[in-house]
Amino acid sequence: MAKTYKNKINKIRSFALSLIFIGFVIMYGAIFFRENQLLVIIFMTLGLLCIIGSTAVYGWIGLLSTKAVQVVCPNCQRHTKVLGRVDMCMYCNEPLTLDPSLEGKEFDQDYNKKR
C-alpha cells in the first residue's frame, strides 16, 4: 500500500488547526451539562487549554520554520522549505532531500530519524 506523505511544516500546522476545532467542540460540549456548574467549568477549561496548546504549537512551528532551509522545487519551480534530511514540497508533494547520498533512493521519512 502506498503511503501518503505531507510536508512536515504543513502537517504540524494542520495539527495546530485541529487543536483549535477540538477546543471549540469541547467547549460546546459544556452546553449538555448546563445544570452542573463544575462540569461546565471543566469542559470550558479543557477547551481553553486546547486552544492555548494550539497557540503554542503555532509559535513553535513558526520558530522552526525560520530555521528551515529554503529550496526551489525541481518539479513545480516554487520556493519551499525543507526540514530534516528528507521532506516533501509544500505545493506538489515532490520528495526533496539535501543529502546527496539519498538522491535517487525511494522516499522514506525514516531517513530523518537519528540513529
LOGU-230361 format. One line per 3 residues: their letters; for each residue y, z, x of N, C-alpha, C, CB. Coordinates in Angstrom, 2 decimals. Glycine has a CB too. Example, Ala and Ser with C-alpha at 12.3 -4.5 7.8 and 13.67 -1.06 7.14 Angstrom:
<sites>
as) -5.69,7.80,13.19,-4.50,7.80,12.30,-3.30,7.80,13.20,-4.47,9.05,11.31 ~ -2.25,7.08,12.85,-1.06,7.14,13.67,0.03,7.87,12.90,-0.60,5.72,14.08 .
</sites>
This chain:
<sites>
mak) -1.17,0.00,0.85,0.00,0.00,0.00,1.24,0.00,0.90,0.00,1.23,-0.97 ~ 2.18,-0.85,0.60,3.40,-0.96,1.40,4.35,0.19,1.07,4.10,-2.32,1.15 ~ 4.87,0.78,2.14,5.83,1.86,1.96,7.22,1.25,1.80,5.80,2.85,3.16 .
tyk) 8.03,1.91,1.01,9.43,1.50,0.92,10.26,2.52,1.67,9.89,1.38,-0.57 ~ 11.12,2.00,2.52,11.97,2.85,3.33,13.41,2.67,2.91,11.79,2.54,4.82 ~ 14.20,3.72,3.12,15.63,3.65,2.87,16.34,4.12,4.13,16.04,4.51,1.64 .
nki) 17.57,3.72,4.26,18.41,4.19,5.33,18.54,5.71,5.23,19.80,3.51,5.30 ~ 18.46,6.40,6.36,18.46,7.87,6.34,19.74,8.44,5.75,18.27,8.41,7.74 ~ 20.88,7.86,6.07,22.15,8.37,5.55,22.18,8.24,4.03,23.34,7.61,6.18 .
nki) 21.77,7.08,3.52,21.76,6.87,2.07,20.75,7.78,1.38,21.45,5.41,1.75 ~ 19.63,8.05,2.04,18.61,8.93,1.45,19.16,10.35,1.29,17.33,8.94,2.33 ~ 19.87,10.83,2.30,20.42,12.18,2.23,21.56,12.24,1.22,20.91,12.64,3.63 .
rsf) 22.36,11.20,1.14,23.43,11.16,0.13,22.85,11.15,-1.28,24.34,9.92,0.34 ~ 21.75,10.43,-1.47,21.10,10.41,-2.78,20.57,11.80,-3.15,19.95,9.39,-2.80 ~ 20.04,12.51,-2.15,19.57,13.87,-2.40,20.73,14.77,-2.82,18.88,14.44,-1.15 .
als) 21.88,14.65,-2.13,23.05,15.47,-2.46,23.54,15.15,-3.87,24.18,15.24,-1.43 ~ 23.54,13.88,-4.24,23.96,13.50,-5.59,23.00,14.06,-6.64,24.04,11.97,-5.72 ~ 21.70,14.03,-6.32,20.74,14.58,-7.28,20.91,16.09,-7.43,19.31,14.25,-6.85 .
lif) 21.33,16.78,-6.36,21.59,18.21,-6.47,22.71,18.50,-7.48,21.96,18.79,-5.10 ~ 23.72,17.64,-7.51,24.81,17.82,-8.47,24.27,17.72,-9.89,25.92,16.77,-8.23 ~ 23.49,16.67,-10.16,22.96,16.50,-11.51,21.98,17.60,-11.88,22.29,15.14,-11.64 .
igf) 21.18,18.04,-10.93,20.26,19.15,-11.19,21.06,20.41,-11.55,19.34,19.42,-9.96 ~ 22.14,20.65,-10.82,23.00,21.80,-11.11,23.57,21.73,-12.51,24.13,21.88,-10.10 ~ 24.03,20.55,-12.92,24.56,20.40,-14.28,23.48,20.63,-15.33,25.19,19.02,-14.47 .
vim) 22.29,20.11,-15.11,21.19,20.29,-16.07,20.83,21.77,-16.18,19.95,19.46,-15.65 ~ 20.79,22.47,-15.06,20.51,23.91,-15.09,21.59,24.64,-15.87,20.39,24.48,-13.66 ~ 22.85,24.27,-15.64,23.94,24.92,-16.37,23.85,24.64,-17.87,25.29,24.43,-15.84 .
yga) 23.53,23.40,-18.23,23.37,23.10,-19.65,22.18,23.84,-20.25,23.20,21.60,-19.86 ~ 21.20,24.18,-19.42,20.06,24.97,-19.89,20.48,26.33,-20.40,19.05,25.13,-18.79 ~ 21.62,26.81,-19.94,22.12,28.12,-20.38,22.47,28.11,-21.87,23.36,28.52,-19.57 .
iff) 22.70,26.92,-22.44,23.02,26.82,-23.87,21.89,27.37,-24.73,23.31,25.35,-24.27 ~ 20.65,27.18,-24.27,19.50,27.62,-25.05,19.34,29.15,-25.05,18.24,26.98,-24.51 ~ 20.05,29.82,-24.16,19.93,31.28,-24.04,21.26,31.96,-24.32,19.41,31.67,-22.65 .
ren) 22.03,31.44,-25.26,23.35,31.99,-25.57,23.33,33.45,-25.97,23.99,31.19,-26.67 ~ 22.26,33.86,-26.61,22.19,35.23,-27.08,21.99,36.23,-25.95,21.07,35.38,-28.08 ~ 21.35,35.80,-24.89,21.06,36.68,-23.76,22.05,36.39,-22.63,19.58,36.49,-23.27 .
qll) 23.04,37.27,-22.52,24.12,37.05,-21.57,23.63,37.03,-20.13,25.18,38.12,-21.74 ~ 22.62,37.81,-19.81,22.10,37.86,-18.45,21.48,36.51,-18.04,21.06,38.99,-18.32 ~ 20.70,35.91,-18.96,20.10,34.60,-18.67,21.17,33.52,-18.52,19.12,34.21,-19.77 .
vii) 22.22,33.59,-19.31,23.32,32.62,-19.18,23.95,32.74,-17.81,24.38,32.84,-20.29 ~ 24.18,33.96,-17.36,24.79,34.17,-16.04,23.86,33.65,-14.94,25.10,35.67,-15.82 ~ 22.55,33.90,-15.09,21.59,33.42,-14.09,21.58,31.89,-14.03,20.18,33.94,-14.41 .
fmt) 21.52,31.23,-15.19,21.50,29.77,-15.22,22.78,29.18,-14.65,21.28,29.26,-16.64 ~ 23.91,29.76,-15.03,25.19,29.25,-14.52,25.30,29.45,-13.01,26.37,29.95,-15.23 ~ 24.82,30.59,-12.52,24.87,30.86,-11.09,23.95,29.90,-10.32,24.47,32.31,-10.80 .
lgl) 22.74,29.68,-10.83,21.83,28.74,-10.18,22.40,27.32,-10.15,20.47,28.74,-10.89 ~ 23.00,26.91,-11.25,23.63,25.59,-11.30,24.78,25.48,-10.31,24.14,25.30,-12.70 ~ 25.59,26.52,-10.24,26.70,26.53,-9.29,26.19,26.49,-7.86,27.57,27.77,-9.51 .
lci) 25.10,27.20,-7.57,24.52,27.18,-6.22,24.01,25.78,-5.85,23.38,28.19,-6.12 ~ 23.45,25.07,-6.83,23.02,23.68,-6.57,24.21,22.81,-6.22,22.28,23.10,-7.79 ~ 25.30,22.97,-6.94,26.49,22.16,-6.68,27.11,22.53,-5.34,27.51,22.33,-7.81 .
igs) 27.14,23.80,-5.01,27.64,24.22,-3.69,26.72,23.69,-2.59,27.75,25.78,-3.61 ~ 25.41,23.73,-2.83,24.47,23.16,-1.87,24.70,21.67,-1.67,23.03,23.39,-2.33 ~ 25.01,20.98,-2.74,25.32,19.55,-2.64,26.55,19.32,-1.78,25.52,18.96,-4.04 .
tav) 27.56,20.15,-1.96,28.77,20.04,-1.15,28.46,20.25,0.32,29.83,21.05,-1.62 ~ 27.60,21.22,0.61,27.21,21.48,2.00,26.44,20.29,2.58,26.35,22.75,2.08 ~ 25.54,19.70,1.78,24.77,18.54,2.26,25.70,17.35,2.50,23.66,18.16,1.24 .
ygw) 26.64,17.11,1.59,27.61,16.03,1.79,28.44,16.26,3.07,28.55,15.91,0.58 ~ 28.85,17.50,3.31,29.60,17.80,4.53,28.76,17.58,5.78,30.11,19.23,4.51 ~ 27.50,18.02,5.72,26.60,17.85,6.86,26.34,16.38,7.16,25.27,18.57,6.60 .
igl) 26.06,15.58,6.13,25.77,14.16,6.38,27.04,13.43,6.82,25.18,13.50,5.12 ~ 28.19,13.90,6.38,29.44,13.31,6.85,29.63,13.55,8.33,30.61,13.88,6.08 ~ 29.34,14.76,8.79,29.43,15.05,10.22,28.38,14.27,11.01,29.27,16.56,10.47 .
lst) 27.17,14.19,10.46,26.10,13.45,11.12,26.41,11.96,11.18,24.78,13.68,10.38 ~ 27.06,11.46,10.15,27.40,10.04,10.07,28.42,9.65,11.15,27.95,9.71,8.69 ~ 29.27,10.59,11.55,30.25,10.26,12.59,29.59,10.12,13.95,31.34,11.32,12.65 .
kav) 28.41,10.73,14.12,27.69,10.64,15.38,26.74,9.44,15.43,26.91,11.91,15.62 ~ 26.48,8.81,14.29,25.54,7.70,14.24,26.09,6.50,15.00,25.24,7.31,12.78 ~ 25.18,5.72,15.56,25.55,4.52,16.29,25.77,3.39,15.30,24.47,4.14,17.34 .
qvv) 26.92,2.74,15.41,27.22,1.63,14.50,26.79,0.33,15.16,28.74,1.60,14.15 ~ 25.99,-0.46,14.44,25.48,-1.74,14.94,25.72,-2.82,13.90,23.97,-1.64,15.30 ~ 25.58,-4.06,14.32,25.66,-5.20,13.40,24.23,-5.61,13.08,26.48,-6.41,14.02 .
cpn) 23.90,-5.64,11.81,22.55,-6.01,11.38,22.31,-7.49,11.71,22.37,-5.74,9.85 ~ 21.19,-7.81,12.35,20.92,-9.21,12.67,20.60,-10.06,11.44,19.78,-9.29,13.65 ~ 20.22,-9.44,10.34,19.85,-10.17,9.14,21.06,-10.50,8.25,18.84,-9.37,8.35 .
cqr) 21.87,-9.48,7.92,22.98,-9.68,6.98,24.35,-9.71,7.67,22.98,-8.59,5.93 ~ 24.39,-9.47,8.98,25.63,-9.53,9.77,26.68,-8.51,9.34,26.21,-10.90,9.69 ~ 26.26,-7.40,8.73,27.20,-6.35,8.32,27.04,-5.16,9.25,26.96,-5.94,6.83 .
htk) 28.10,-4.38,9.37,28.05,-3.18,10.19,27.28,-2.10,9.44,29.49,-2.69,10.55 ~ 26.36,-1.46,10.14,25.55,-0.39,9.57,25.37,0.69,10.62,24.18,-0.92,9.08 ~ 24.94,1.86,10.20,24.77,2.98,11.11,23.29,3.28,11.30,25.51,4.23,10.60 .
vlg) 22.93,3.61,12.53,21.54,3.90,12.88,21.45,5.36,13.33,21.02,2.93,13.99 ~ 20.59,6.11,12.67,20.30,7.50,13.07,18.90,7.52,13.67,20.42,8.49,11.86 ~ 18.76,8.04,14.86,17.44,8.15,15.49,17.06,6.87,16.21,16.39,8.48,14.45 .
rvd) 15.76,6.78,16.56,15.27,5.60,17.29,15.09,4.40,16.37,13.94,5.93,17.97 ~ 14.68,4.64,15.12,14.50,3.56,14.15,15.18,3.95,12.85,12.98,3.26,13.92 ~ 15.70,2.95,12.16,16.36,3.17,10.87,16.38,1.83,10.14,17.81,3.75,11.05 .
mcm) 16.84,1.86,8.90,16.95,0.65,8.10,18.42,0.30,7.92,16.25,0.82,6.72 ~ 18.70,-0.99,7.72,20.05,-1.43,7.40,20.42,-0.86,6.04,20.16,-2.99,7.41 ~ 21.66,-0.39,5.89,22.11,0.20,4.61,22.17,-0.84,3.50,23.49,0.84,4.79 .
ycn) 22.28,-2.11,3.86,22.55,-3.15,2.86,21.31,-3.99,2.54,23.66,-4.05,3.34 ~ 20.57,-4.42,3.57,19.47,-5.35,3.32,18.10,-4.77,3.67,19.69,-6.63,4.11 ~ 18.05,-3.51,4.10,16.80,-2.83,4.47,16.05,-3.50,5.60,15.91,-2.74,3.26 .
epl) 16.77,-4.11,6.50,16.18,-4.68,7.71,15.85,-3.53,8.67,17.15,-5.73,8.39 ~ 14.62,-3.51,9.23,14.31,-2.46,10.21,15.15,-2.66,11.47,12.79,-2.47,10.56 ~ 15.73,-1.57,11.95,16.58,-1.62,13.14,16.09,-0.58,14.15,18.07,-1.38,12.77 .
tld) 16.24,-0.89,15.43,15.91,0.06,16.48,16.88,-0.11,17.63,14.45,-0.13,16.96 ~ 17.13,0.99,18.31,17.95,0.95,19.51,17.08,1.06,20.76,18.98,2.08,19.48 ~ 15.78,1.27,20.57,14.83,1.44,21.67,14.16,0.10,21.98,13.77,2.52,21.33 .
psl) 14.42,-0.47,23.16,13.83,-1.78,23.49,12.30,-1.77,23.49,14.33,-2.24,24.84 ~ 11.69,-0.61,23.74,10.22,-0.56,23.76,9.62,-0.67,22.36,9.76,0.74,24.41 ~ 10.42,-0.50,21.33,9.92,-0.59,19.95,10.17,-1.94,19.31,10.56,0.49,19.10 .
egk) 10.89,-2.82,19.97,11.19,-4.13,19.39,9.91,-4.92,19.19,12.16,-4.92,20.29 ~ 9.78,-5.52,18.03,8.61,-6.31,17.69,7.47,-5.51,17.09,8.13,-7.00,18.90 ~ 7.52,-4.19,17.18,6.48,-3.36,16.58,6.77,-3.17,15.10,6.38,-1.99,17.29 .
efd) 5.70,-2.87,14.35,5.87,-2.62,12.91,6.69,-1.36,12.71,4.50,-2.50,12.20 ~ 7.59,-1.39,11.72,8.49,-0.27,11.45,7.70,0.94,10.99,9.55,-0.65,10.40 ~ 8.00,2.08,11.60,7.39,3.34,11.19,8.38,4.46,11.49,6.03,3.59,11.91 .
qdy) 8.70,5.26,10.48,9.68,6.33,10.67,9.14,7.44,11.56,10.09,6.90,9.33 ~ 7.85,7.45,11.84,7.27,8.46,12.72,7.78,8.31,14.15,5.76,8.37,12.70 ~ 8.35,7.17,14.50,8.92,6.99,15.83,10.10,7.94,16.06,9.37,5.53,16.03 .
nkk) 10.71,8.45,15.00,11.84,9.37,15.13,11.41,10.80,15.40,12.67,9.32,13.88 ~ 10.13,11.10,15.17,9.66,12.49,15.36,9.55,12.79,16.85,8.30,12.72,14.66 ~ 9.95,14.00,17.20,9.84,14.45,18.59,8.40,14.84,18.86,10.80,15.64,18.89 .
r) 7.92,14.46,20.01,6.52,14.75,20.34,6.42,15.82,21.36,5.81,13.52,20.83 .
</sites>
